[in-house]
């Protein structure tokens, strides 16, 4: 039997150590222990601040502005993440409790991912043009309606709820990041962006642990029952309360608070470098969903980095979803193979261990990003994830498989700040939310494929090995492209990136003696 308690304790120690190392208290600790003198640490901190704030005369004011921005963002984001985590563990159980077949439940899940793929392809473009704050509030409304549908034991109503949930998921994974990046740029705080993404992932993992405990407590408060079981009307037996519906009600409350917080704490920002000040300008900026999708797609196709970046996102996050689907049956089968009782597995405890390792990964990112570029970190993280999935695919031992699970979760904790930081510099601001949603189209294809095929956990993890290997290659290609761009060029016509190739060839073909001819009018 796997020593789950012992591994959890080790995970907590690792997390605490890495979090402390990435915090500002580390310098004070070095002084206290005598590793460095106070003067050296002070000079190091001062140089770091100066390098990050070359154009700022008041670093304290900028640091205060950053803290204010981060707190305002995290309040809204954590409420949104709380609503999402509260629902996740109980969706399948609720459908099963309503006595729907496994096939019907699979169709509901496919509908959710399908709607995310279809509607997400253009809803991000609308967010860029109409305002990301408005669409963050719209996310709360749409997801709230999806929570309300969970009270009804009616397949069509639940299907509509899954479609609404898919739309809300597209907004959650595009609009919130887009608002954060633009808010940093507007406030002149772009140098703090990688730190913000690290905090964001750390907060997300913390919320996941809390929501798991809260949802478990709420679901066990009472039994799921019809609102009026003695009623002879169809509505009386259709509408259910209590039991597994309770986590969705708490999620609804969280979404109401999220919408209100976004309304009062966030300022509006758009996918354009200029602020939009009049209704006429708003109308000019707004495009139809199809036009936004076409424009964003054309932008991606013109820039190889964007194509590679989108594929990397789909490959890693697709592997992550496959892991979510497959770790439970994998642990059950390996536990039974070892002669244990799979029904006694502490799934809540296991999930908490995953989240603690994910938190540790976000702290590790904060440490390593000071020494390496996010692209180099990406190659290392994807390489480790490849090894983790390979261990999952070939291991027949529940202990080593569980260690591989946690190794991958640490990679997940590093992945999101890595990709958030990299996408902030690669993706054009005016189409950010639209492009982010297009990135999710291949992801949803991967998820649908995993749902509609009957692969074993070992086969699924083997597929993830291939996808992670491809992600390593694509990240290496991005590094090569960026290295070519950063190479110094010779002085001359090659330095003008706007000059067409044909013009360069024509100028190069001209005889230099002709250009220096005395008959040439020097005033032209």
For each residue, the residues with C-beta under 8 A, 3 or more apart:
1: 335 338 340 398
2: 7 335 398 399 402
3: 6 7 399
4: 7 8 346 349 350 353 402
5: 8 9 349
6: 3 9 10
7: 2 3 4 10 11 353 402 403 406
8: 4 5 11 12 349 352 353 356
9: 5 6 12 13
10: 6 7 13 14
11: 7 8 14 15 353 356 357 360 406
12: 8 9 15 16 356
13: 9 10 16 17
14: 10 11 17 18 357 360
15: 11 12 18 19 356 357 359 360 363
16: 12 13 19 20
17: 13 14 20 21
18: 14 15 21 22 360 363 364 367
19: 15 16 22 23 202 359 360 363
20: 16 17 23 25 26 29
21: 17 18 26 363 367
22: 18 19 26 198 363 364 366 367
23: 19 20 26
24: 27 28
25: 20 28 29
26: 20 21 22 23 29 30
27: 24 30 31 36 41 44 45
28: 24 25 31 32
29: 20 25 26 32 33
30: 26 27 33 35 36 41
31: 27 28 34 35 36 37 38 41
32: 28 29
33: 29 30
34: 31
35: 30 31
36: 27 30 31 40 41
37: 31 40 41
38: 31 41 42
39: 42 43
40: 36 37 43 44
41: 27 30 31 36 37 38 44 45
42: 38 39 45 46
43: 39 40 46 47
44: 27 40 41 47 48
45: 27 41 42 48 49
46: 42 43 49 50
47: 43 44 50 51
48: 44 45 51 52
49: 45 46 52 53 59
50: 46 47 53 54 59
51: 47 48 54
52: 48 49 191 192
53: 49 50 56 59 62 191
54: 50 51
55: 188
56: 53 59 61 62 188
57:
58: 61 62
59: 49 50 53 56 62 63
60: 63 64
61: 56 58 64 65
62: 53 56 58 59 65 66 188 189
63: 59 60 66 67
64: 60 61 67 68
65: 61 62 68 69 187 189
66: 62 63 69 70 187 189 192
67: 63 64 70 71
68: 64 65 71 72
69: 65 66 72 73 183 184 187 189
70: 66 67 73 74 192 196 199
71: 67 68 74 75
72: 68 69 75 76 265 266
73: 69 70 76 77 179 180 183 196 200 266
74: 70 71 77 78 199 200 203
75: 71 72 78 79 261 265
76: 72 73 79 80 136 176 258 261 262 265 266
77: 73 74 80 81 176 200 203 204
78: 74 75 81 82 203 204 207
79: 75 76 82 83 254 255 257 258 261
80: 76 77 83 84 136 139 140 172 176 254 255 258
81: 77 78 84 85 203 204 207 208
82: 78 79 85 86 207 210 211 251 254
83: 79 80 86 87 140 143 147 251 252 254 255 258
84: 80 81 87 88 143 169 172 251
85: 81 82 88 207 208 211 212 215
86: 82 83 90 211 214 215 247 248 250 251 254
87: 83 84 90 91 147 165 247 248 251
88: 84 85 91
89: 93 212 215 247 351
90: 86 87 93 94 215 219 244 247 248
91: 87 88 94 95
92: 95 96 105 109
93: 89 90 96 97 244
94: 90 91 97 98 150 224 244 245 248
95: 91 92 98 100 104 105 108 158
96: 92 93 99 100 105
97: 93 94 224 243 244
98: 94 95 153 158 240
99: 96
100: 95 96 104 105 108 155
101: 104 105
102: 105 106
103: 106 107
104: 95 100 101 107 108 155
105: 92 95 96 100 101 102 108 109
106: 102 103 109 110 451 452
107: 103 104 110 111 159
108: 95 100 104 105 111 112 158 159 162
109: 92 105 106 112 113 162 451
110: 106 107 113 114 448 451 452
111: 107 108 114 115 159 162 163 166
112: 108 109 115 116 162 163 165 166 169
113: 109 110 116 117 166 444 447 448 451
114: 110 111 117 118 166 444 448
115: 111 112 118 119 162 163 164 165 166 167
116: 112 113 119 120 166 167 169 170 440 444
117: 113 114 120 121 166 440 441 444 445 448
118: 114 115 121
119: 115 116 122 123 166 167 170
120: 116 117 123 124 166 167 169 170 174 437 440 441 444
121: 117 118 124 293 437 438 441
122: 119 125 126 289 290 292 293 434 437
123: 119 120 126 127 135 167 170 171 289 437
124: 120 121 127 128 170 171 174 175 178 292 296 433 434 435 436 437 438
125: 122 128 129 287 289 291 292 293 295 296 431 433 434 437
126: 122 123 129 130 135 286 289 292
127: 123 124 130 131 132 134 135 171 174 175 178 271 433 434
128: 124 125 132 178 270 271 272 292 430 431 432 433 434
129: 125 126 270 271 285 286 287 292
130: 126 127 134 135 270 282 286
131: 127 134 135 268 269 270
132: 127 128 135 136 175 178 179 182 268 269 270 271 433
133: 136 137 179 262 263 266 267 268 269
134: 127 130 131 137 138 268
135: 123 126 127 130 131 132 138 139 171 175 433
136: 76 80 132 133 139 140 171 175 176 179 258 259 262 266
137: 133 134 140 141 259 262 263
138: 134 135 141 142 171
139: 80 135 136 142 143 168 171 172 175 258
140: 80 83 136 137 143 144 255 256 258 259 262
141: 137 138 144 145 255 259
142: 138 139 145 146 164 167 168 171
143: 83 84 139 140 146 147 164 165 168 172 251 255
144: 140 141 147 148 252 255 256 259
145: 141 142 148 149 161 164
146: 142 143 149 150 161 162 164 165 168
147: 83 87 143 144 150 161 248 249 251 252 255
148: 144 145 151 161 252
149: 145 146 152 157 158 160 161 164
150: 94 146 147 158 161 245 248
151: 148 227 239 240 241 245 248
152: 149 157 158 238 239 240
153: 98 226 237 238 239 240
154: 157 158 238
155: 100 104 158 159
156: 159 160
157: 149 152 154 160 161
158: 95 98 108 149 150 152 154 155 161 162
159: 107 108 111 155 156 162 163
160: 149 156 157 163 164
161: 145 146 147 148 149 150 157 158 164 165
162: 108 109 111 112 115 146 158 159 165 166
163: 111 112 115 159 160 166 167
164: 115 142 143 145 146 149 160 161 167 168
165: 87 112 115 143 146 161 162 168 169
166: 111 112 113 114 115 116 117 119 120 162 163 169 170
167: 115 116 119 120 123 142 163 164 170 171
168: 139 142 143 146 164 165 171 172
169: 84 112 116 120 165 166 172 173
170: 116 119 120 123 124 166 167 173 174 437 440
171: 123 124 127 135 136 138 139 142 167 168 174 175 176
172: 80 84 139 143 168 169 175 176
173: 169 170 176 177 436 440
174: 120 124 127 170 171 177 178 432 433 436 437 440
175: 124 127 132 135 136 139 171 172 178 179 433
176: 76 77 80 136 171 172 173 179 180
177: 173 174 180 181 420 423 432 436
178: 124 127 128 132 174 175 181 182 271 432 433 436
179: 73 132 133 136 175 176 182 183 266 269
180: 73 176 177 183 184 193 196 200
181: 177 178 184 185 193 424 429 432
182: 132 178 179 185 186 269 270 271 429 432
183: 69 73 179 180 186 187 266 267 269
184: 69 180 181 187 189 190 192 193 196 424
185: 181 182 188 189 190 429
186: 182 183 269
187: 65 66 69 183 184
188: 55 56 62 185
189: 62 65 66 69 184 185 192 193
190: 184 185 193 424
191: 52 53
192: 52 66 70 184 189 195 196
193: 180 181 184 189 190 196 197 420 421 424
194: 197 198 365 366 369 374 417 420 421
195: 192 198 199 366
196: 70 73 180 184 192 193 199 200
197: 193 194 200 201 416 417 420 421
198: 22 194 195 201 202 362 363 365 366 369 417
199: 70 74 195 196 202 203 362
200: 73 74 77 180 196 197 203 204 416 417 420
201: 197 198 204 205 358 359 361 362 365 413 416 417
202: 19 198 199 205 206 359 362 363 413
203: 74 77 78 81 199 200 206 207
204: 77 78 81 200 201 207 208 416
205: 201 202 208 209 355 356 358 359 362 413
206: 202 203 209 210 355 359
207: 78 81 82 85 203 204 210 211
208: 81 85 204 205 211 212 351 355 358
209: 205 206 212 213 352 355 356
210: 82 206 207 213 214
211: 82 85 86 207 208 214 215
212: 85 89 208 209 215 216 348 351 352 355
213: 209 210 216 217 348
214: 86 210 211 217 218 247 250
215: 85 86 89 90 211 212 218 219 247 250
216: 212 213 219 220 348
217: 213 214 220 221
218: 214 215 221 246 247 249 250
219: 90 215 216 243 244 246 247
220: 216 217
221: 217 218 242 243 246
222: 225 242 243 246
223: 242 243
224: 94 97 240 241 242 243 244 245
225: 222 229 240 241 242 243
226: 153 229 231 236 237 238 239 240 241
227: 151 236 239 240 241
228: 231 236 237 239
229: 225 226 236 237
230: 236
231: 226 228 235 236 237
232: 236
233: 236 237
234: 237 238
235: 231 238 239
236: 226 227 228 229 230 231 232 233 239
237: 153 226 228 229 231 233 234
238: 152 153 154 226 234 235
239: 151 152 153 226 227 228 235 236
240: 98 151 152 153 224 225 226 227 243 245
241: 151 224 225 226 227 245
242: 221 222 223 224 225 245 246
243: 97 219 221 222 223 224 225 240 246
244: 90 93 94 97 219 224 247
245: 94 150 151 224 240 241 242 248 249
246: 218 219 221 222 242 243 249 250
247: 86 87 89 90 214 215 218 219 244 250 251
248: 86 87 90 94 147 150 151 245 251 252
249: 147 218 245 246 252 253
250: 86 214 215 218 246 247 253 254
251: 82 83 84 86 87 143 147 247 248 254 255
252: 83 144 147 148 248 249 255 256
253: 249 250 256 257
254: 79 80 82 83 86 250 251 257 258
255: 79 80 83 140 141 143 144 147 251 252 258 259
256: 140 144 252 253 259 260
257: 79 253 254 260 261
258: 76 79 80 83 136 139 140 254 255 261 262
259: 136 137 140 141 144 255 256 262 263
260: 256 257 263 264
261: 75 76 79 257 258 264 265 266
262: 76 133 136 137 140 258 259 265 266
263: 133 137 259 260 266
264: 260 261
265: 72 75 76 261 262
266: 72 73 76 133 136 179 183 261 262 263
267: 133 183
268: 131 132 133 134
269: 131 132 133 179 182 183 186
270: 128 129 130 131 132 182 275 276 285
271: 127 128 129 132 178 182 429 430 431 432 433 434
272: 128 276 285 429 430
273: 429 430
274:
275: 270
276: 270 272 281 282 285
277: 281
278: 281 282
279: 282 283
280: 283 284
281: 276 277 278 284 285
282: 130 276 278 279 285 286
283: 279 280 286
284: 280 281
285: 129 270 272 276 281 282
286: 126 129 130 282 283
287: 125 129 291 292 295
288: 291 292
289: 122 123 125 126 292 293
290: 122 293 294
291: 125 287 288 294 295
292: 122 124 125 126 128 129 287 288 289 295 296 431 434
293: 121 122 125 289 290 296 297 434 438
294: 290 291 297 298
295: 125 287 291 292 298 299 431 434
296: 124 125 292 293 299 300 431 434 435 438
297: 293 294 300 301 438
298: 294 295 301 302
299: 295 296 302 303 306 428 431 435
300: 296 297 303 306 307 310 435 438
301: 297 298 307
302: 298 299
303: 299 300 306 307 426
304: 307 308 477 481
305: 308 309 426 478 481 482
306: 299 300 303 309 310 426 427 435
307: 300 301 303 304 310 311
308: 304 305 311 312 474 475 477 478 481
309: 305 306 312 313 419 422 423 426 427 439 478
310: 300 306 307 313 314 435 438 439 442
311: 307 308 314 315 442 470 471 474
312: 308 309 315 316 378 382 419 471 474 475 478
313: 309 310 316 317 419 423 439 440 443
314: 310 311 317 318 439 440 441 442 443 445 446
315: 311 312 318 319 446 467 468 470 471 474
316: 312 313 319 320 382 385 415 419 467 468 471
317: 313 314 320 321 443
318: 314 315 321 322 442 443 446 447 450 467
319: 315 316 322 323 385 389 464 467 468
320: 316 317 323 324 412
321: 317 318 324 325 443 446 447 450
322: 318 319 325 326 446 447 450 460 461 463 464
323: 319 320 326 327 405 408 461 464
324: 320 321 327
325: 321 322 450 451 460
326: 322 323 329 330 457 460 461
327: 323 324 330 331 405 457
328: 331 332 347
329: 326 332 333 457
330: 326 327 333 334 392 401 457 458 461
331: 327 328 334 335 342 345 350 398 401 402
332: 328 329 335 336 342 345
333: 329 330 336 337 342 457
334: 330 331 337 338 395 396 397 398 401
335: 1 2 331 332 338 340 341 342 345 398
336: 332 333 339 340 342
337: 333 334 396 398
338: 1 334 335 397 398
339: 336
340: 1 335 336 344 398
341: 335 344
342: 331 332 333 335 336 345
343:
344: 340 341
345: 331 332 335 342 350
346: 4 349 350
347: 328 350 351
348: 212 213 216 351 352
349: 4 5 8 346 352 353
350: 4 331 345 346 347 353 354 402
351: 89 208 212 347 348 354 355
352: 8 209 212 348 349 355 356
353: 4 7 8 11 349 350 356 357 406
354: 350 351 357 358 405 406 409
355: 205 206 208 209 212 351 352 358 359 409
356: 8 11 12 15 205 209 352 353 359 360
357: 11 14 15 353 354 360 361 406 407 409 410 413
358: 201 205 208 354 355 361 362 409 410 412 413
359: 15 19 201 202 205 206 355 356 362 363 413
360: 11 14 15 18 19 356 357 363 364 410 413
361: 201 357 358 364 365 409 410 411 412 413 414 415
362: 198 199 201 202 205 358 359 365 366 413 414 416 417
363: 15 18 19 21 22 198 202 359 360 366 367 413
364: 18 22 360 361 367 368 410 413 414
365: 194 198 201 361 362 368 369 377 413 414 417 418
366: 22 194 195 198 362 363 369 370 417
367: 18 21 22 363 364 370 371
368: 364 365 371 372 377 414
369: 194 198 365 366 372 374 377 417 421
370: 366 367
371: 367 368
372: 368 369 376 377
373: 376 377
374: 194 369 377 378 418 421 422
375: 378 379 422 475 478 479 482
376: 372 373 379 380 479
377: 365 368 369 372 373 374 380 381 414 418
378: 312 374 375 381 382 415 418 419 422 475
379: 375 376 382 383 472 475 476 479
380: 376 377 383 384
381: 377 378 384 385 411 414 415 418
382: 312 316 378 379 385 386 411 468 471 472 475
383: 379 380 386 387 468 472
384: 380 381 387 388 407 411
385: 316 319 381 382 388 389 408 411 415 468 471
386: 382 383 389 390 465 468 469 472
387: 383 384 390 391 407
388: 384 385 391 392 404 405 407 408 411
389: 319 385 386 392 393 404 408 461 462 464 465 468
390: 386 387 393 394 461 465
391: 387 388 394 395 400 401 403 404 407
392: 330 388 389 395 401 404 405 408 457 458 461 464
393: 389 390 458 461 462 464 465
394: 390 391 458
395: 334 391 392 400 401 404
396: 334 337
397: 334 338 400 401
398: 1 2 331 334 335 337 338 340 401 402
399: 2 3 402 403
400: 391 395 397 403 404
401: 330 331 334 391 392 395 397 398 404 405
402: 2 4 7 331 350 398 399 405 406
403: 7 391 399 400 406 407
404: 388 389 391 392 395 400 401 407 408
405: 323 327 354 388 392 401 402 408 409
406: 7 11 353 354 357 402 403 409 410
407: 357 384 387 388 391 403 404 410 411
408: 323 385 388 389 392 404 405 411 412
409: 354 355 357 358 361 405 406 412 413
410: 357 358 360 361 364 406 407 413 414
411: 361 381 382 384 385 388 407 408 414 415
412: 320 358 361 408 409 415 416
413: 201 202 205 357 358 359 360 361 362 363 364 365 409 410 416
414: 361 362 364 365 368 377 381 410 411 417 418
415: 316 361 378 381 385 411 412 418 419
416: 197 200 201 204 362 412 413 419 420
417: 194 197 198 200 201 362 365 366 369 414 420 421
418: 365 374 377 378 381 414 415 421 422
419: 309 312 313 316 378 415 416 422 423
420: 177 193 194 197 200 416 417 423 424
421: 193 194 197 369 374 417 418 424 425
422: 309 374 375 378 418 419 425 426 478
423: 177 309 313 419 420 426 427 436
424: 181 184 190 193 420 421 427
425: 421 422
426: 303 305 306 309 422 423
427: 306 309 423 424 431 432 435 436
428: 299 431 432 435
429: 181 182 185 271 272 273 432
430: 128 271 272 273
431: 125 128 271 292 295 296 299 427 428 434 435
432: 128 174 177 178 181 182 271 427 428 429 435 436
433: 124 125 127 128 132 135 174 175 178 271 436 437
434: 122 124 125 127 128 271 292 293 295 296 431 437 438
435: 124 296 299 300 306 310 427 428 431 432 438 439
436: 124 173 174 177 178 423 427 432 433 439 440
437: 120 121 122 123 124 125 170 174 433 434 440 441
438: 121 124 293 296 297 300 310 434 435 441
439: 309 310 313 314 435 436 442 443
440: 116 117 120 170 173 174 313 314 436 437 443 444
441: 117 120 121 314 437 438 444 445
442: 310 311 314 318 439 445 446
443: 313 314 317 318 321 439 440 446 447
444: 113 114 116 117 120 440 441 447 448
445: 117 314 441 442 448 449
446: 314 315 318 321 322 442 443 449 450 467
447: 113 318 321 322 443 444 450 451
448: 110 113 114 117 444 445 451 452
449: 445 446 452 453
450: 318 321 322 325 446 447 453 455 460
451: 106 109 110 113 325 447 448
452: 106 110 448 449
453: 449 450
454:
455: 450 459 460 463
456: 459 460
457: 326 327 329 330 333 392 460 461
458: 330 392 393 394 461 462
459: 455 456 462 463
460: 322 325 326 450 455 456 457 463 464
461: 322 323 326 330 389 390 392 393 457 458 464 465
462: 389 393 458 459 465 466
463: 322 455 459 460 466 467
464: 319 322 323 389 392 393 460 461 467 468
465: 386 389 390 393 461 462 468 469
466: 462 463 469 470
467: 315 316 318 319 446 463 464 470 471
468: 315 316 319 382 383 385 386 389 464 465 471 472
469: 386 465 466 472 473
470: 311 315 466 467 473 474
471: 311 312 315 316 382 385 467 468 474 475
472: 379 382 383 386 468 469 475 476
473: 469 470 476 477
474: 308 311 312 315 470 471 477 478
475: 308 312 375 378 379 382 471 472 478 479
476: 379 472 473 479 480
477: 304 308 473 474 480 481
478: 305 308 309 312 375 422 474 475 481 482
479: 375 376 379 475 476 482 483
480: 476 477 483 484
481: 304 305 308 477 478 484 485
482: 305 375 478 479 485 486
483: 479 480 486 487
484: 480 481 487
485: 481 482
486: 482 483
487: 483 484
488:
489: 494 495
490: 494 495
491: 495
492: 495
493: 496 499 504 507 508
494: 489 490 504
495: 489 490 491 492
496: 493 499
497:
498:
499: 493 496 503 504
500: 503 504
501: 504 505
502: 505 506
503: 499 500 506 507
504: 493 494 499 500 501 507 508
505: 501 502 508 509
506: 502 503 509 510
507: 493 503 504 510
508: 493 504 505
509: 505 506
510: 506 507 514 515
511: 514 515
512: 515 516
513: 516 517
514: 510 511 517 520
515: 510 511 512 520
516: 512 513 520
517: 513 514 520
518:
519:
520: 514 515 516 517 524
521: 524
522:
523:
524: 520 521
